[in-house]
Amino acid sequence: MSAGPETLLVDEEHDGLRLDHFLTAMLPGHSRSEMQRLIKEGQVVSAKAGDTAPSAVRASAPVKAGERYVITFPPPKEAVPQPEALPLRIVFEDPDLVVLDKPGGMVVHPGAGHESGTLVNALLHHVSDLSGVGGQTRPGIVHRLDRGTSGLMVVAKHDRSHQELARQFHDREVEKEYTTLVWGVVQAGRRIDAAIGRDPKDRQKMSTRARRARSAVTRVVFARHFKGVSLIRVALSTGRTHQIRVHLSAIGHPVVGDRIYGGVHRRVGDPVRAVLRLERPFLHASRLCFTHPADGRRVEFDSPLPLDLEAVLEEIAGREEEQSDY
C-alpha cells in the first residue's frame, strides 16, 4: 500500500462490523493490529455525508452501510541497518576500499523481507568507515551479487573512492569473471550478445525477449566438459541484472541449480547426481580486476570455489574418472 489517504465505503455486507475488522476485511494486506495502531494515531477518520469535518473514531465502534472512512498510510520509514557479527572473509583492505568474498545465500543490502543478516550488516560490524554514497541501507556498496551467487566484491570506504569505482563499472573498465557449472556442452570462445530487460510475463525475472532491453555481452573464456555438464568461466563486458543466468539459459545451457531460469532438473544421471545437493545456483565471482582509485595501479583478485561448490565438482569429476577406468 502506498502512502496517502484512501477512502473506503461501507456496504451492506459489512454493516455492523467493528471498524478494525472492517478495515482488515477491505485491506487484506494489513493486520488488525496495524489498523488499530493507525486508528489510535488518528490516521483513520469518519467522513459521513453532511459532516463539515472528519471526526475521530474508535476501533471497536460498529460501522454502518453508507458510511465512509478515510485512512492515511504514512510513508514507510527506511530502517537503519545495524552492525551484526556475521562471518565475513575480507580478502584485501586499505584506507580506500575493501575487497571481500561474499558467501552464497547472503543478501547484499537490507530490503523487504531481509532487514537483517545482510552483507551490509556484516560490513558495519567489520568496517567502521564506509562511504555514505549508497545511503543508510547501502553504505559503500558499488556493485551487487545475487543472493545465491558467491564471490568477490569491492566496497568503497569513502565517497571519492565510491565515485571513482562506480565510474569504472559504468565505463566497463572493471574486469569480472565468474565460474559456473551449466547443463550441456558449452565451448570456450562462445560469445553471447543479447540485450536484457524485464521479462514481459514475469516482472521478477529478466529476459532476452523484453521489449525494453539494454545491451549485454557475455564471453566464455574457459570450458571443461563432463558427462551432461560443463564447468565454464565467463567474462562480462556489461553488468546487467541476472546477466549470466539469463544469457546461459537463453542459449539452452542454464546454470546448474538455478531454480528461476531452468537449471534444476528433478531427474539426473548418476555421474552428476551430486548436483542434487546444491541449495543455490552453481555460480561464483572468481576474478575481479580494477584500477585502484587512490594511486591508479591495476589490482587483481582471485577467489577459489567455496566448499559447497567444490564438493559437488569433485564428486562429479571423481565419478567420471571411475567410469573411465572400466
Summary of the structure (lengths in Angstrom):
residues: 326
radius of gyration: 26.0
end to end distance: 63.6
largest distance: 91.4
contacts: 990
relative contact order: 0.11
helix: 23%
strand: 29%
